[in-house]
């Protein structure tokens, strides 16, 4: 998540997306949009929602809870997110499911995000 945060804060959506499973089975849900299925659809949603570095703002994550399952190959993370921008300061919560496909690489396979 720290690498994703750094990429986001540098205006690098493609780098941010490296934290997601590059598969058509990736699921991204939010209250304000229809679910996105697949890596490409999720990338397009981010690009459409945040077309400029200014619109992306500065991202901050706070992890609230981490649970590991299945011999430490699946984790669930609950956290808070916040964007700091010139004109507003949106924030919310997220629930991530991460899978470790090899010994070192964890990727998000499901992202459920809300704003408040």
PEVEN-V934713 format. One record per backbone hydrogen bond with DSSP energy under -0.5 kcal/mol. NH is the residue of the N-H (numbers start at 1). CO is the residue of the C=O. E is the energy in kcal/mol with one decimal. If there is no record, write none. Layout:
# PEVEN-V934713
nh:NH co:CO e:E
nh:NH co:CO e:E
This chain:
# PEVEN-V934713
nh:5 co:1 e:-2.6
nh:6 co:2 e:-2.3
nh:7 co:3 e:-2.5
nh:8 co:4 e:-2.9
nh:9 co:5 e:-2.6
nh:10 co:6 e:-1.0
nh:10 co:7 e:-0.8
nh:11 co:8 e:-2.1
nh:12 co:7 e:-2.8
nh:13 co:11 e:-0.9
nh:16 co:12 e:-2.2
nh:17 co:13 e:-2.4
nh:18 co:14 e:-0.6
nh:18 co:15 e:-1.0
nh:19 co:16 e:-1.5
nh:20 co:17 e:-2.1
nh:21 co:108 e:-2.8
nh:23 co:21 e:-2.0
nh:26 co:23 e:-1.2
nh:27 co:109 e:-1.7
nh:28 co:36 e:-2.5
nh:29 co:111 e:-3.2
nh:30 co:33 e:-0.6
nh:31 co:113 e:-0.8
nh:33 co:30 e:-0.6
nh:36 co:28 e:-3.0
nh:38 co:26 e:-2.9
nh:38 co:36 e:-0.5
nh:39 co:23 e:-1.1
nh:42 co:38 e:-1.8
nh:43 co:39 e:-2.6
nh:44 co:40 e:-2.5
nh:45 co:41 e:-2.1
nh:46 co:42 e:-2.4
nh:47 co:43 e:-2.6
nh:48 co:44 e:-2.6
nh:49 co:45 e:-2.6
nh:50 co:46 e:-2.4
nh:56 co:52 e:-1.4
nh:57 co:53 e:-1.5
nh:58 co:84 e:-2.0
nh:59 co:57 e:-0.5
nh:60 co:82 e:-2.3
nh:62 co:80 e:-2.4
nh:64 co:78 e:-3.1
nh:65 co:78 e:-2.0
nh:67 co:76 e:-2.5
nh:69 co:74 e:-3.3
nh:73 co:69 e:-1.5
nh:73 co:70 e:-0.8
nh:74 co:69 e:-1.6
nh:75 co:98 e:-2.6
nh:76 co:67 e:-2.7
nh:77 co:96 e:-2.4
nh:78 co:65 e:-2.6
nh:79 co:94 e:-2.4
nh:80 co:62 e:-2.9
nh:81 co:92 e:-2.2
nh:82 co:60 e:-1.7
nh:83 co:90 e:-3.0
nh:84 co:58 e:-2.4
nh:85 co:83 e:-0.7
nh:85 co:88 e:-1.9
nh:92 co:81 e:-2.1
nh:93 co:114 e:-1.2
nh:94 co:79 e:-2.5
nh:95 co:112 e:-2.5
nh:96 co:77 e:-3.0
nh:97 co:110 e:-2.5
nh:98 co:75 e:-3.2
nh:98 co:96 e:-0.5
nh:99 co:107 e:-2.5
nh:100 co:73 e:-2.8
nh:101 co:99 e:-0.8
nh:101 co:105 e:-1.4
nh:102 co:105 e:-0.7
nh:106 co:104 e:-0.7
nh:107 co:99 e:-2.0
nh:108 co:19 e:-2.9
nh:109 co:97 e:-3.2
nh:110 co:97 e:-1.4
nh:111 co:27 e:-2.5
nh:112 co:95 e:-2.4
nh:113 co:29 e:-2.5
nh:113 co:111 e:-0.5
nh:114 co:93 e:-2.6
nh:116 co:91 e:-2.8
